[in-house]
């Protein structure tokens, strides 16, 4: 068990399985990329999807275990799974980021293409932005610092977006826009760029990119900063697979 990890451990017995994600209901977390591979040109989502590195793969130390260094010309693209296709509001999304450049628009993640798409990223200068495409850019109040780890997350309920920086609410922005990514015109979840225009590349390191299908509370988001825990039962197997186990430093 490595250092710098979340101290809470899910209790597992031969009879019952306790599933937890930093106090968040396991069923409501549908995507988690921990970037712990350390090598290769693919990234595993802990729920069965595989992302392809577009550009040069660079595996580095992350906030918790491994991380991925986006060089400003590299991205990771996940083909849309059934779980990703079902995303709508309410939802939450977030990641640990350590930006090396903050000029222009830079994406953390998005599902882009047509109305119904969404994005979490940064406007010029490093201000977090949650976007419902063709409806509104919900822009936070505070720019994050460059060159240091910052946890950025947003929640969206269809009427307003809340943006959290390092677990604290920074902005509550009124603004609508339906999230519907089920159509074929939105084929992928993209991390680190806008695939439709091959622009808005993120530059810097990311770790623990997640999506949940409910509006997470401030307490839940603050807890996720300590690390993500996922315990899952493989299909057709009696044995347990621990996707991530993170203990306190």
Short mmCIF file of the C-alpha atoms (twelve columns), coordinates in Angstrom:
data_MODEL
# 
_entry.id   MODEL 
# 
loop_
_atom_site.group_PDB 
_atom_site.id 
_atom_site.type_symbol 
_atom_site.label_atom_id 
_atom_site.label_alt_id 
_atom_site.label_comp_id 
_atom_site.label_asym_id 
_atom_site.label_seq_id 
_atom_site.Cartn_x 
_atom_site.Cartn_y 
_atom_site.Cartn_z 
_atom_site.pdbx_PDB_model_num 
ATOM 1   C CA . UNK A 1   0.000   0.000   0.000   1 
ATOM 2   C CA . UNK A 2   1.650   3.189   -1.168  1 
ATOM 3   C CA . UNK A 3   1.989   6.466   0.671   1 
ATOM 4   C CA . UNK A 4   -0.142  9.529   0.118   1 
ATOM 5   C CA . UNK A 5   -3.334  7.478   0.079   1 
ATOM 6   C CA . UNK A 6   -6.828  7.646   1.395   1 
ATOM 7   C CA . UNK A 7   -7.012  6.033   4.799   1 
ATOM 8   C CA . UNK A 8   -10.516 4.647   4.745   1 
ATOM 9   C CA . UNK A 9   -10.646 0.999   3.637   1 
ATOM 10  C CA . UNK A 10  -13.775 -0.827  2.490   1 
ATOM 11  C CA . UNK A 11  -14.447 -3.893  4.631   1 
ATOM 12  C CA . UNK A 12  -14.500 -7.060  2.529   1 
ATOM 13  C CA . UNK A 13  -15.554 -10.502 3.735   1 
ATOM 14  C CA . UNK A 14  -16.294 -13.793 1.986   1 
ATOM 15  C CA . UNK A 15  -20.002 -13.148 2.537   1 
ATOM 16  C CA . UNK A 16  -20.457 -9.488  1.758   1 
ATOM 17  C CA . UNK A 17  -18.741 -6.831  -0.277  1 
ATOM 18  C CA . UNK A 18  -18.614 -3.247  0.940   1 
ATOM 19  C CA . UNK A 19  -18.223 -0.869  -1.982  1 
ATOM 20  C CA . UNK A 20  -17.096 2.666   -1.354  1 
ATOM 21  C CA . UNK A 21  -15.617 5.645   -3.121  1 
ATOM 22  C CA . UNK A 22  -14.505 8.177   -0.565  1 
ATOM 23  C CA . UNK A 23  -18.020 8.225   0.891   1 
ATOM 24  C CA . UNK A 24  -19.711 8.445   -2.530  1 
ATOM 25  C CA . UNK A 25  -22.163 5.754   -3.585  1 
ATOM 26  C CA . UNK A 26  -20.344 3.252   -5.790  1 
ATOM 27  C CA . UNK A 27  -23.271 3.001   -8.214  1 
ATOM 28  C CA . UNK A 28  -23.122 6.723   -8.928  1 
ATOM 29  C CA . UNK A 29  -19.458 6.789   -9.933  1 
ATOM 30  C CA . UNK A 30  -19.345 5.718   -13.584 1 
ATOM 31  C CA . UNK A 31  -15.876 6.794   -14.744 1 
ATOM 32  C CA . UNK A 32  -12.480 6.917   -13.046 1 
ATOM 33  C CA . UNK A 33  -9.111  7.204   -14.776 1 
ATOM 34  C CA . UNK A 34  -6.307  6.926   -12.227 1 
ATOM 35  C CA . UNK A 35  -3.411  7.014   -14.758 1 
ATOM 36  C CA . UNK A 36  -1.530  4.338   -12.859 1 
ATOM 37  C CA . UNK A 37  -0.414  2.283   -15.879 1 
ATOM 38  C CA . UNK A 38  3.099   3.751   -15.928 1 
ATOM 39  C CA . UNK A 39  3.766   2.728   -19.532 1 
ATOM 40  C CA . UNK A 40  2.078   2.001   -22.839 1 
ATOM 41  C CA . UNK A 41  -0.339  3.888   -25.077 1 
ATOM 42  C CA . UNK A 42  -3.648  3.138   -23.377 1 
ATOM 43  C CA . UNK A 43  -5.411  4.277   -20.220 1 
ATOM 44  C CA . UNK A 44  -7.804  2.115   -18.205 1 
ATOM 45  C CA . UNK A 45  -11.056 3.381   -16.803 1 
ATOM 46  C CA . UNK A 46  -11.773 1.408   -13.632 1 
ATOM 47  C CA . UNK A 47  -15.206 0.468   -15.014 1 
ATOM 48  C CA . UNK A 48  -14.147 -1.353  -18.162 1 
ATOM 49  C CA . UNK A 49  -13.454 1.282   -20.818 1 
ATOM 50  C CA . UNK A 50  -10.029 1.689   -22.412 1 
ATOM 51  C CA . UNK A 51  -8.731  5.031   -23.608 1 
ATOM 52  C CA . UNK A 52  -6.237  5.477   -26.428 1 
ATOM 53  C CA . UNK A 53  -3.389  7.957   -26.160 1 
ATOM 54  C CA . UNK A 54  -3.348  10.321  -29.131 1 
ATOM 55  C CA . UNK A 55  0.164   11.731  -29.342 1 
ATOM 56  C CA . UNK A 56  3.125   10.943  -27.111 1 
ATOM 57  C CA . UNK A 57  2.386   9.003   -23.905 1 
ATOM 58  C CA . UNK A 58  4.250   10.356  -20.884 1 
ATOM 59  C CA . UNK A 59  3.727   8.623   -17.538 1 
ATOM 60  C CA . UNK A 60  4.841   10.550  -14.470 1 
ATOM 61  C CA . UNK A 61  4.239   10.783  -10.743 1 
ATOM 62  C CA . UNK A 62  0.710   11.968  -10.057 1 
ATOM 63  C CA . UNK A 63  -1.036  13.409  -7.065  1 
ATOM 64  C CA . UNK A 64  -1.886  9.864   -5.950  1 
ATOM 65  C CA . UNK A 65  0.331   7.175   -7.476  1 
ATOM 66  C CA . UNK A 66  0.798   7.622   -11.216 1 
ATOM 67  C CA . UNK A 67  -0.187  10.551  -13.384 1 
ATOM 68  C CA . UNK A 68  -0.166  11.511  -17.043 1 
ATOM 69  C CA . UNK A 69  1.805   14.443  -18.455 1 
ATOM 70  C CA . UNK A 70  -0.053  16.161  -21.286 1 
ATOM 71  C CA . UNK A 71  2.481   18.016  -23.430 1 
ATOM 72  C CA . UNK A 72  0.039   20.377  -25.158 1 
ATOM 73  C CA . UNK A 73  -0.268  18.142  -28.219 1 
ATOM 74  C CA . UNK A 74  -1.456  14.900  -26.616 1 
ATOM 75  C CA . UNK A 75  -4.866  13.656  -25.497 1 
ATOM 76  C CA . UNK A 76  -6.621  10.503  -24.314 1 
ATOM 77  C CA . UNK A 77  -9.802  9.354   -26.038 1 
ATOM 78  C CA . UNK A 78  -12.343 6.847   -24.712 1 
ATOM 79  C CA . UNK A 79  -14.918 5.277   -27.016 1 
ATOM 80  C CA . UNK A 80  -18.379 5.854   -25.589 1 
ATOM 81  C CA . UNK A 81  -19.572 2.982   -23.413 1 
ATOM 82  C CA . UNK A 82  -23.169 2.378   -22.381 1 
ATOM 83  C CA . UNK A 83  -22.443 4.087   -19.056 1 
ATOM 84  C CA . UNK A 84  -20.928 7.138   -20.738 1 
ATOM 85  C CA . UNK A 85  -23.774 7.305   -23.267 1 
ATOM 86  C CA . UNK A 86  -26.276 7.530   -20.419 1 
ATOM 87  C CA . UNK A 87  -24.745 10.641  -18.818 1 
ATOM 88  C CA . UNK A 88  -27.199 13.465  -18.251 1 
ATOM 89  C CA . UNK A 89  -27.901 15.938  -15.502 1 
ATOM 90  C CA . UNK A 90  -27.563 15.691  -12.570 1 
ATOM 91  C CA . UNK A 91  -23.863 14.924  -12.754 1 
ATOM 92  C CA . UNK A 92  -20.470 15.760  -11.276 1 
ATOM 93  C CA . UNK A 93  -16.993 15.720  -12.796 1 
ATOM 94  C CA . UNK A 94  -13.514 16.544  -11.569 1 
ATOM 95  C CA . UNK A 95  -9.799  15.879  -11.555 1 
ATOM 96  C CA . UNK A 96  -6.475  16.723  -10.018 1 
ATOM 97  C CA . UNK A 97  -4.558  19.029  -12.367 1 
ATOM 98  C CA . UNK A 98  -1.107  20.568  -12.364 1 
ATOM 99  C CA . UNK A 99  -1.109  23.002  -15.291 1 
ATOM 100 C CA . UNK A 100 2.101   23.956  -17.064 1 
ATOM 101 C CA . UNK A 101 0.395   26.501  -19.340 1 
ATOM 102 C CA . UNK A 102 -2.766  28.550  -18.844 1 
ATOM 103 C CA . UNK A 103 -3.125  30.641  -21.976 1 
ATOM 104 C CA . UNK A 104 -6.250  30.190  -24.059 1 
ATOM 105 C CA . UNK A 105 -8.936  27.552  -23.616 1 
ATOM 106 C CA . UNK A 106 -7.653  24.240  -22.252 1 
ATOM 107 C CA . UNK A 107 -9.819  21.195  -21.669 1 
ATOM 108 C CA . UNK A 108 -9.774  18.730  -18.804 1 
ATOM 109 C CA . UNK A 109 -12.493 16.509  -20.300 1 
ATOM 110 C CA . UNK A 110 -15.464 16.768  -22.577 1 
ATOM 111 C CA . UNK A 111 -18.021 14.958  -24.670 1 
ATOM 112 C CA . UNK A 112 -18.289 17.265  -27.656 1 
ATOM 113 C CA . UNK A 113 -19.983 17.531  -31.012 1 
ATOM 114 C CA . UNK A 114 -23.547 18.870  -30.883 1 
ATOM 115 C CA . UNK A 115 -26.086 20.395  -28.525 1 
ATOM 116 C CA . UNK A 116 -26.303 18.216  -25.427 1 
ATOM 117 C CA . UNK A 117 -22.539 17.980  -25.078 1 
ATOM 118 C CA . UNK A 118 -20.598 19.148  -22.017 1 
ATOM 119 C CA . UNK A 119 -17.092 20.170  -20.968 1 
ATOM 120 C CA . UNK A 120 -14.951 20.836  -17.903 1 
ATOM 121 C CA . UNK A 121 -11.913 22.949  -18.675 1 
ATOM 122 C CA . UNK A 122 -10.274 26.334  -18.323 1 
ATOM 123 C CA . UNK A 123 -10.716 29.722  -19.927 1 
ATOM 124 C CA . UNK A 124 -7.750  31.953  -20.680 1 
ATOM 125 C CA . UNK A 125 -5.692  32.483  -17.534 1 
ATOM 126 C CA . UNK A 126 -6.689  29.287  -15.749 1 
ATOM 127 C CA . UNK A 127 -10.270 30.038  -14.688 1 
ATOM 128 C CA . UNK A 128 -12.330 26.808  -14.460 1 
ATOM 129 C CA . UNK A 129 -15.305 26.596  -16.815 1 
ATOM 130 C CA . UNK A 130 -18.218 24.168  -17.056 1 
ATOM 131 C CA . UNK A 131 -19.869 24.276  -20.502 1 
ATOM 132 C CA . UNK A 132 -23.215 23.096  -21.798 1 
ATOM 133 C CA . UNK A 133 -22.536 23.353  -25.520 1 
ATOM 134 C CA . UNK A 134 -24.474 25.974  -27.496 1 
ATOM 135 C CA . UNK A 135 -26.075 27.159  -24.246 1 
ATOM 136 C CA . UNK A 136 -23.653 28.543  -21.654 1 
ATOM 137 C CA . UNK A 137 -20.081 28.675  -20.377 1 
ATOM 138 C CA . UNK A 138 -20.438 28.605  -16.582 1 
ATOM 139 C CA . UNK A 139 -17.227 30.377  -15.577 1 
ATOM 140 C CA . UNK A 140 -15.837 30.296  -12.041 1 
ATOM 141 C CA . UNK A 141 -14.552 33.308  -10.125 1 
ATOM 142 C CA . UNK A 142 -10.970 32.302  -9.377  1 
ATOM 143 C CA . UNK A 143 -8.030  31.325  -11.582 1 
ATOM 144 C CA . UNK A 144 -6.023  28.383  -10.286 1 
ATOM 145 C CA . UNK A 145 -2.264  28.586  -9.841  1 
ATOM 146 C CA . UNK A 146 0.075   27.177  -12.443 1 
ATOM 147 C CA . UNK A 147 2.694   24.587  -11.617 1 
ATOM 148 C CA . UNK A 148 0.997   23.159  -8.541  1 
ATOM 149 C CA . UNK A 149 -1.600  20.488  -7.865  1 
ATOM 150 C CA . UNK A 150 -5.182  21.753  -7.662  1 
ATOM 151 C CA . UNK A 151 -8.391  19.782  -7.384  1 
ATOM 152 C CA . UNK A 152 -11.080 21.135  -9.703  1 
ATOM 153 C CA . UNK A 153 -14.621 19.793  -9.799  1 
ATOM 154 C CA . UNK A 154 -18.055 20.838  -10.917 1 
ATOM 155 C CA . UNK A 155 -21.616 19.724  -10.280 1 
ATOM 156 C CA . UNK A 156 -24.555 20.371  -12.585 1 
ATOM 157 C CA . UNK A 157 -28.275 19.867  -11.963 1 
ATOM 158 C CA . UNK A 158 -29.681 21.310  -15.177 1 
ATOM 159 C CA . UNK A 159 -30.346 24.750  -13.692 1 
ATOM 160 C CA . UNK A 160 -26.991 25.800  -12.284 1 
ATOM 161 C CA . UNK A 161 -23.368 24.731  -12.130 1 
ATOM 162 C CA . UNK A 162 -21.252 24.810  -8.987  1 
ATOM 163 C CA . UNK A 163 -17.484 24.944  -9.374  1 
ATOM 164 C CA . UNK A 164 -15.226 23.750  -6.559  1 
ATOM 165 C CA . UNK A 165 -11.522 24.476  -6.198  1 
ATOM 166 C CA . UNK A 166 -9.615  22.319  -3.708  1 
ATOM 167 C CA . UNK A 167 -12.908 21.144  -2.247  1 
ATOM 168 C CA . UNK A 168 -14.331 24.617  -1.569  1 
ATOM 169 C CA . UNK A 169 -17.201 26.195  -3.488  1 
ATOM 170 C CA . UNK A 170 -15.831 28.948  -5.731  1 
ATOM 171 C CA . UNK A 171 -18.860 29.780  -7.882  1 
ATOM 172 C CA . UNK A 172 -22.557 28.926  -8.173  1 
ATOM 173 C CA . UNK A 173 -23.630 29.955  -11.664 1 
ATOM 174 C CA . UNK A 174 -27.230 29.969  -12.843 1 
ATOM 175 C CA . UNK A 175 -27.581 28.637  -16.369 1 
ATOM 176 C CA . UNK A 176 -29.341 25.828  -18.172 1 
ATOM 177 C CA . UNK A 177 -28.625 23.434  -21.020 1 
ATOM 178 C CA . UNK A 178 -29.632 19.806  -21.285 1 
ATOM 179 C CA . UNK A 179 -26.914 17.156  -21.170 1 
ATOM 180 C CA . UNK A 180 -27.664 14.379  -23.674 1 
ATOM 181 C CA . UNK A 181 -24.680 12.527  -25.099 1 
ATOM 182 C CA . UNK A 182 -26.547 9.467   -26.331 1 
ATOM 183 C CA . UNK A 183 -26.519 10.457  -30.008 1 
ATOM 184 C CA . UNK A 184 -23.938 9.125   -32.462 1 
ATOM 185 C CA . UNK A 185 -22.599 12.650  -33.077 1 
ATOM 186 C CA . UNK A 186 -20.909 12.440  -29.650 1 
ATOM 187 C CA . UNK A 187 -18.850 9.241   -30.005 1 
ATOM 188 C CA . UNK A 188 -16.153 9.695   -27.355 1 
ATOM 189 C CA . UNK A 189 -15.124 11.024  -23.965 1 
ATOM 190 C CA . UNK A 190 -12.012 13.114  -24.554 1 
ATOM 191 C CA . UNK A 191 -9.452  14.007  -21.908 1 
ATOM 192 C CA . UNK A 192 -7.027  16.843  -22.524 1 
ATOM 193 C CA . UNK A 193 -8.404  18.297  -25.782 1 
ATOM 194 C CA . UNK A 194 -11.398 19.150  -27.954 1 
ATOM 195 C CA . UNK A 195 -11.383 16.335  -30.482 1 
ATOM 196 C CA . UNK A 196 -13.796 17.865  -32.999 1 
ATOM 197 C CA . UNK A 197 -11.444 20.762  -33.677 1 
ATOM 198 C CA . UNK A 198 -8.217  19.156  -32.394 1 
ATOM 199 C CA . UNK A 199 -7.671  22.169  -30.154 1 
ATOM 200 C CA . UNK A 200 -7.909  23.301  -26.512 1 
ATOM 201 C CA . UNK A 201 -5.103  20.930  -25.511 1 
ATOM 202 C CA . UNK A 202 -4.339  20.723  -21.805 1 
ATOM 203 C CA . UNK A 203 -0.675  21.165  -20.912 1 
ATOM 204 C CA . UNK A 204 0.484   19.757  -17.590 1 
ATOM 205 C CA . UNK A 205 -0.188  16.702  -15.423 1 
ATOM 206 C CA . UNK A 206 -3.569  15.150  -14.589 1 
ATOM 207 C CA . UNK A 207 -4.643  12.496  -12.117 1 
ATOM 208 C CA . UNK A 208 -7.887  10.896  -10.931 1 
ATOM 209 C CA . UNK A 209 -10.310 12.094  -13.584 1 
ATOM 210 C CA . UNK A 210 -13.835 11.098  -12.519 1 
ATOM 211 C CA . UNK A 211 -17.496 11.405  -13.485 1 
ATOM 212 C CA . UNK A 212 -20.462 10.702  -11.210 1 
ATOM 213 C CA . UNK A 213 -24.171 10.637  -11.989 1 
ATOM 214 C CA . UNK A 214 -25.381 12.796  -9.138  1 
ATOM 215 C CA . UNK A 215 -24.713 16.219  -7.644  1 
ATOM 216 C CA . UNK A 216 -21.950 15.557  -5.143  1 
ATOM 217 C CA . UNK A 217 -21.995 17.553  -1.935  1 
ATOM 218 C CA . UNK A 218 -19.150 19.788  -0.834  1 
ATOM 219 C CA . UNK A 219 -18.303 17.212  1.829   1 
ATOM 220 C CA . UNK A 220 -18.143 14.428  -0.761  1 
ATOM 221 C CA . UNK A 221 -15.940 16.469  -3.079  1 
ATOM 222 C CA . UNK A 222 -13.613 17.430  -0.244  1 
ATOM 223 C CA . UNK A 223 -13.267 13.769  0.653   1 
ATOM 224 C CA . UNK A 224 -12.370 12.741  -2.906  1 
ATOM 225 C CA . UNK A 225 -9.300  14.941  -2.694  1 
ATOM 226 C CA . UNK A 226 -7.750  12.399  -0.323  1 
ATOM 227 C CA . UNK A 227 -7.889  9.682   -2.963  1 
ATOM 228 C CA . UNK A 228 -10.401 7.410   -4.618  1 
ATOM 229 C CA . UNK A 229 -11.246 3.910   -3.445  1 
ATOM 230 C CA . UNK A 230 -13.078 1.438   -5.619  1 
ATOM 231 C CA . UNK A 231 -13.815 -2.150  -4.763  1 
ATOM 232 C CA . UNK A 232 -15.556 -4.155  -7.456  1 
ATOM 233 C CA . UNK A 233 -16.654 -7.709  -7.994  1 
ATOM 234 C CA . UNK A 234 -15.584 -9.040  -11.412 1 
ATOM 235 C CA . UNK A 235 -18.328 -10.467 -13.563 1 
ATOM 236 C CA . UNK A 236 -18.546 -14.232 -13.273 1 
ATOM 237 C CA . UNK A 237 -15.843 -14.451 -10.601 1 
ATOM 238 C CA . UNK A 238 -16.046 -15.081 -6.874  1 
ATOM 239 C CA . UNK A 239 -12.730 -13.383 -6.152  1 
ATOM 240 C CA . UNK A 240 -12.519 -9.664  -5.415  1 
ATOM 241 C CA . UNK A 241 -10.673 -7.173  -7.566  1 
ATOM 242 C CA . UNK A 242 -9.497  -3.982  -5.903  1 
ATOM 243 C CA . UNK A 243 -9.268  -1.359  -8.621  1 
ATOM 244 C CA . UNK A 244 -7.719  1.235   -6.349  1 
ATOM 245 C CA . UNK A 245 -6.714  1.110   -2.709  1 
ATOM 246 C CA . UNK A 246 -5.291  4.307   -1.276  1 
ATOM 247 C CA . UNK A 247 -4.047  4.774   2.251   1 
ATOM 248 C CA . UNK A 248 -3.241  7.861   4.252   1 
ATOM 249 C CA . UNK A 249 0.255   9.225   4.342   1 
# 
